[in-house]
């Protein structure tokens, strides 16, 4: 299955111009098998899109992108809003472990060496030992940045995922995640990422 795991709509992300109804139609046109809406710090947009997906018989999964002192984290399996502008990563980690959710640093390498340079080698190492995957294919990053993220995933033996990070309709599906098995629920999606039964990819058309 090909699922774009990083998308924003105008329901809960003021920086996005994408209407969720148009998002679903564009995802079908792009040849995706499903999408996951990951609004900034809020779950409502994902809930709205998931309901529209049910009405249109198209799989829409729920995630959230939460801003921390380590940058943005994509979280799957945690269905709550962030409590404020910058969530302490250790709080997010505790909530996610309690909920059985997975944490994935979003666009962690817009340029090579970014994590270590910004946070220092020790803190970057601690972060990567406490997340569940790495976004190796982000539609807004350069190929060099994505290659650096893939190198981190390899170094820390973490699965890679892909998402367009779309804020405009034409960006939908430019990167996505390929899952080895069918994904029929949010729980399936979380389990597949946790087990590493997926990999990030660039769009082929």
Rosetta blueprint (number, residue, H / E / L):
1 X L
2 X E
3 X E
4 X E
5 X E
6 X E
7 X E
8 X L
9 X L
10 X L
11 X L
12 X L
13 X L
14 X L
15 X L
16 X L
17 X L
18 X L
19 X L
20 X H
21 X H
22 X H
23 X H
24 X H
25 X H
26 X H
27 X H
28 X H
29 X H
30 X L
31 X L
32 X L
33 X L
34 X E
35 X E
36 X E
37 X E
38 X E
39 X E
40 X E
41 X L
42 X L
43 X L
44 X H
45 X H
46 X H
47 X H
48 X H
49 X H
50 X H
51 X H
52 X H
53 X H
54 X H
55 X H
56 X L
57 X L
58 X L
59 X L
60 X E
61 X E
62 X E
63 X E
64 X E
65 X E
66 X E
67 X E
68 X E
69 X L
70 X L
71 X E
72 X E
73 X E
74 X E
75 X E
76 X E
77 X L
78 X L
79 X L
80 X L
81 X L
82 X L
83 X L
84 X L
85 X L
86 X L
87 X E
88 X L
89 X H
90 X H
91 X H
92 X H
93 X H
94 X H
95 X H
96 X H
97 X H
98 X H
99 X H
100 X L
101 X L
102 X E
103 X E
104 X E
105 X E
106 X L
107 X L
108 X L
109 X L
110 X L
111 X L
112 X L
113 X L
114 X H
115 X H
116 X H
117 X H
118 X H
119 X H
120 X L
121 X H
122 X H
123 X H
124 X H
125 X H
126 X H
127 X H
128 X H
129 X L
130 X L
131 X L
132 X L
133 X E
134 X E
135 X E
136 X E
137 X E
138 X E
139 X L
140 X L
141 X L
142 X L
143 X H
144 X H
145 X H
146 X H
147 X H
148 X H
149 X H
150 X H
151 X H
152 X H
153 X H
154 X H
155 X H
156 X L
157 X L
158 X L
159 X E
160 X E
161 X E
162 X E
163 X E
164 X L
165 X L
166 X E
167 X L
168 X L
169 X H
170 X H
171 X H
172 X L
173 X L
174 X L
175 X E
176 X E
177 X E
178 X E
179 X E
180 X L
181 X L
182 X L
183 X L
184 X L
185 X L
186 X H
187 X H
188 X H
189 X H
190 X H
191 X H
192 X H
193 X H
194 X H
195 X H
196 X L
197 X L
198 X E
199 X E
200 X E
201 X E
202 X E
203 X L
204 X L
205 X L
